[in-house]
């Protein structure tokens, strides 16, 4: 239970951090958006009857790393507080 809660909060922190980092583009906090993409572009296969699309992209930036660390500390504090 404890590991699951910590994992969920870490993923949530990563998502929130990346969102905040992308929202800071063009502001004085532009450094939060520094990062890159991991993955590959979508591959489309047209079979005539149906179309299959396969792709994967993960965005990592400084805001995401900061969000991950903050939510990991928050998760550690919450699990200690709940005594899980």
C-alpha positions as CSV (number, residue, x, y, z in Angstrom):
1,X,0.0,0.0,0.0
2,X,2.8,2.4,0.9
3,X,4.8,1.8,-2.2
4,X,1.7,2.2,-4.4
5,X,0.8,5.5,-2.8
6,X,4.4,6.8,-3.2
7,X,4.5,5.7,-6.8
8,X,1.1,7.3,-7.6
9,X,2.2,10.6,-6.0
10,X,5.6,10.6,-7.8
11,X,3.9,10.1,-11.2
12,X,1.4,12.8,-10.3
13,X,4.3,15.1,-9.3
14,X,6.0,14.4,-12.6
15,X,2.9,15.2,-14.6
16,X,2.2,18.4,-12.7
17,X,5.8,19.5,-12.9
18,X,6.0,19.0,-16.7
19,X,2.7,20.9,-17.0
20,X,4.1,23.8,-15.0
21,X,7.4,23.7,-16.9
22,X,5.6,23.9,-20.2
23,X,3.3,26.7,-18.9
24,X,6.4,28.8,-18.0
25,X,7.6,29.1,-21.6
26,X,8.1,32.8,-22.4
27,X,8.2,34.0,-18.8
28,X,11.0,34.8,-16.4
29,X,10.9,31.2,-15.3
30,X,11.7,29.9,-18.7
31,X,14.5,27.7,-17.3
32,X,11.8,25.3,-15.9
33,X,11.0,24.3,-19.5
34,X,14.5,23.2,-20.3
35,X,14.5,19.5,-21.2
36,X,13.8,17.1,-24.0
37,X,11.7,14.4,-25.5
38,X,12.2,10.6,-25.2
39,X,10.4,8.2,-27.6
40,X,9.6,7.9,-31.2
41,X,7.3,9.6,-33.6
42,X,4.0,7.8,-34.5
43,X,4.2,5.1,-37.1
44,X,1.0,4.8,-39.2
45,X,0.2,1.6,-41.1
46,X,-2.8,1.8,-43.4
47,X,-4.3,-1.6,-44.1
48,X,-7.1,-0.4,-46.3
49,X,-9.9,-1.6,-43.9
50,X,-8.3,-0.1,-40.7
51,X,-5.4,2.1,-39.8
52,X,-2.9,1.2,-37.0
53,X,-0.9,4.0,-35.2
54,X,1.9,3.3,-32.8
55,X,3.9,6.0,-31.0
56,X,5.4,6.9,-27.7
57,X,6.7,10.3,-26.4
58,X,7.7,11.3,-22.9
59,X,8.5,14.9,-22.1
60,X,11.1,15.5,-19.4
61,X,12.0,19.0,-18.2
62,X,13.4,20.7,-15.1
63,X,9.9,21.5,-13.8
64,X,9.0,17.8,-14.0
65,X,12.1,16.8,-12.0
66,X,11.3,19.4,-9.3
67,X,7.7,18.3,-9.2
68,X,8.8,14.6,-8.9
69,X,11.1,15.4,-5.9
70,X,8.5,17.6,-4.2
71,X,5.7,15.1,-4.5
72,X,8.1,12.3,-3.4
73,X,8.9,14.2,-0.2
74,X,5.2,14.9,0.2
75,X,4.4,11.2,-0.2
76,X,7.0,10.2,2.3
77,X,5.5,12.7,4.8
78,X,1.9,11.5,4.1
79,X,2.8,7.8,4.6
80,X,4.6,8.6,7.8
81,X,1.7,10.7,9.0
82,X,-0.9,8.0,8.1
83,X,1.5,5.3,9.6
84,X,1.1,3.0,6.6
